[in-house]
């Protein structure tokens, strides 16, 4: 299937790169990194990126605005997502051909042209391998974007999905001119207001007997902090990380746009993605999420995590 994709990239004059809604840096890094690499390798092609944008990642650059007519005769490549309800631009449905490049374990309901390898720590890692193996030119800013996706989706190379191959790809990107300091300064250096907000949430969560930390954030929390949804839902989940007694942590936040509760789930060395899938979500073994109807369902998720830890405690040691 990779060979088929490469042939299609060579064939089409117009290519559009998409990813999932409410993007993280792996989604944006793979989208922008692939687009820039195609453009560098084939300067005469028109390559576009579209979708919503988080304020946290505007440092990477803006999205393109294109008419529906552009999609009709274009090849669309969707990165870091394989399920239709999460894709950043619904207009992929009118494109001439669609390919998926992903590393999650979810089955695609979008296209038969799927390139998925769940052994990769990030979509960016997988893309670099594909691009390098097929003699694409990866310019420095593409390398920077791809490196950013690798750093964040691997939890700074801490998740169990990180392999020796992950470090080889990261090293390759640095050879290609990836600006490591640019990524770290834009992601991990924060404002005083952001640091104070983290202090608030650090004192807000509860912990179960078995070591599940969780927070419920209703719509009133956005009256306290004038930030976008992403800054609290995904941005605050890891205030519960790095605590000896906490093995699994989950952040549940009410989304006024969808009138649903968005759950962000993380763990330390424990596979939790199957529980996310039970509730219609997915992701990585140790970093995943799901969209829930309400906080009552969120409580069920917490109970499932608690039961999982009890089962593990009875059967094997927990890291």
N, C-alpha and C positions, 0 to 999 in steps of 0.2 A: 504493500500500500504506500510505503514511503516513496518508492520509485514512481508510482503513479502520480503522487502529489508533485514531485519534482518536475515531471513531464508537464503537468498542468500549469505550474508556475512559469515554465518556459513558454508555454503556448499562449497564455492570456496576456493581453496588453493592460488590462485593468484588474487590480487585485485589492480586495478589502479585507482587513484583518479585524476580527472582533474578539471579545472575551466575555466574561460574566459581569452581571450588574454589580453595583457596589464593589468595585474592584479592589483587590489587595495588590501588593506590589508584584506578586508573581503574575497575576493577570495582566497588569499594565506593562510589566517588564517584558513578558513574552510577546505581547501585542506590538509594542514599539520596537523591541529588538528584532523581531522577525520582519517587520515592515522596513526598517532601516537597512537590514541586511539584504533584502530583496532589491531595494532601490540601489544600494551600492553595487550589487552584482549585475543588475540589469537597469542601467540609468534611464533607458527610454520608456520603461513601464510606468504607469500611473498606479501608485500604491497609497491607500487611504486607511486611516484608523478612526473608528467612531465609537460612541457610547457615552454613558454618564461618567462623571469624574468626581472623585473625592477631593475635598480641600487639602487633605493630608498629603496628597501625591501630585499636586499641581506643579511641583518643582520639576517634574519630568517633562512637562509641556502640555499643550492643549490638544484636544481631539479635532478631527476634521469635520466639516459640515458639508454633506453632499446630498444631492437630490436622489429621489427614488430611481430615476432613470439610469443612474450610474450602476445601481445594483443589478439591473436586468441583464447586462452583458458582462458581468464580472464574475471572477472566481472569489468565493468567500472562504477564508480560513479562520476557524474559531478556536481560540486558544484557552486552555485552562478550565474548560467546562464542556460537558457533553449532554446536558439536559436542557430542553427547549425553554422552560420557564425562567431560566437564569441567564439567558443570552442578552448581551448589552444592546442589541439592535434587532428588532423583529423583522426588519427588511431583508434579512438573510433568506427569508422564505421566497423572495422573488428573484434571487440570484440564479445565475445559470448553473453553477455547480458549487457544492459546499463540502469542505473537509473539516474534520475535527482533529486537533492535537491536544491530548490531555494526559494527566498522570493520576487522576482520581479513579476510584473503583466503581463509580456509577456507570451503568449501561446507557449508551446513547439512544435517545429517541429522536435524533435530529437527522442523521445521515448515515448511510452505509459506509461512507468513506471515513472510517475512524482509524486514528493512529494513537493508541493508548498504551502506556507502559507505567503501571502502578508501582514499579520498583524504583522509579525516579523520585527524588525528594521534592522536585518542583517541575513545573512545565518548562521553566527557563533552562534547567539542566538538560532536559530531554531535547529541547530545541537546539541548544548549542551542539550537542552530539549530532543531530540530524544535519545542521548547517555545515559543520566541519567535515562530516563524512561525504558531503556532496559538493564540496569546493565552493561554498558561498563565501563572499567577503563579509566579514563582521567588523564594521567600523567602530571606533572607540566609544561613541555614545550608545551604540547598540550594545556593546559589551558592558558598559556601565549599567544600562537598564536591565540586562539579563542577570548581571551579578546581583543587583538589588533584589530581584525576584528570588534568586537562590538563597540569599542571606535570610530573608524574612520567612520563606516557606519552610526552611529547615530549622527555624527557631535559632538562628545564628549557629547553624551546624550542630545543634544539640539533639534533634529528634532522631529516633531510631532509623528513620528512612535515609539518614546520611550515611554514605558509604565512601570507600576510598575513591570510587569513581566520581563522587560529588566533589571531592577536593581537587581531583585532577581537572575537572571542568572549571572550577573556580580559578585554579591556577592558569588555565588556558585563557580565561577572560582577562585576567590581569596582564598576561603577555600581550593581549590584543589592545590594551590601553584602558581597561575599566578603571574608573576613578573611585576607588574604595572610600576615600574620605568624603567625597561628595555624597555618596549614599548614606554613610554613617551620620554625617552632620545633619542631613535632612530628615533622617528617620529617628535618631536616638537623642538628638539635642532638642530640648523642648522649652517652652516658655514657662515663666513663673506661674501663670494662671493654670497651665496644664498640669504642672507639678502639684499645685494646691488641689486641683480637681482629683488627681490620683489619691491624694491624702484622704479626701472625703470618701471615695469608694473603698479605700483600704480599710476603713472602719465600718463598712456597711455590710459586708458579707457574713454569712453563717457557715458553720461546719458541722456535718453530721458525725455520728459516733464512729463511722468507719473511715472518715476522711474525705468526704465530698464537700467541697466549698462551693457556695452558690450565692447569687444575688438576683433579686427581682427588682427591675427598674420600671416603674410605671410612667405614664406620660408626664406626671408632675416634675420628674427629675429634669426635664428640659426647660422648666421654668427657673430652675436653680442655675443651670449652665446653658448659655446660649451657644451651643455647638451643634454640628450636624449629627445625625443618628449614628453614623459610623464611629465617631469619636468616643461614644459611650458603649455601643454594643461590642464591637471588636476591640476598640481602644482600651477598654477597662478590664477585659477578661483576665489579663495577666497580672493584675494587682494581687491575684490569689495564687500566683505561681511562686515556685521557689520556697515553699513552706514545708518543712519536714513532715508535718502531720497530714498534709493535704496531698492526696494521690490523684484526684480528679477534681477539676474545677469548671464551673459553668456560669455563664452570664446570660440572663434572660431580660430582654429589653422590649418594651412596647413600641411598635412602629405605627405611628399615626397614619401614614400613607396607606399601608396595607390593612391596618387595624388587626394586625397579628402580633404575636410575640416571637422575636427572633432569638434563637438560642445559639450561643457560641460555646463549644465544648473543647476542653483541653485535658491532657493527662500526662503523667510522667511514667513512661514505659509500659502503659496499659492500652490495649486495643479497645477503643470505645466507639469506633465508627459504625459498628453493627447496631448499636443503640440509636445513633443518629439516623441510620437508614430505617429503623423501625418506625420512626416518626416522619418519614418522608424526606429526610435530609441525606447528608453524605459528606465526603471529604477524605481526609487522611486518617490513618489508624489512630493517631494521638491528637489530631487537631481537626475538628469537624464542626458541623452545626445542623440546625433544622429550623424550619418555620412552623410555629405552633399556633393553635387556635386561641389559646388564652393561658393565664398563669396556672390554672388547674392542671392543664396538660403539662406545663413546666414542672409542677410538683411530681407528676408521674415519672418524668425523665429523671429527676433527682432520685426518686425511689429506685429506679432501674439501675442507676449508677451505684447506689448503696448496696443493692442486691449483688451486683457484679463484684464489688469489693469483698463482700461476705463469701461469695463462691471462691474467689481467688485465695482468700485467707484460709479457707478450709482445704484448698487443693495444692497451693504452691506459695512460695514467698513472693511478696510484692516488693518491687524495687523502691 
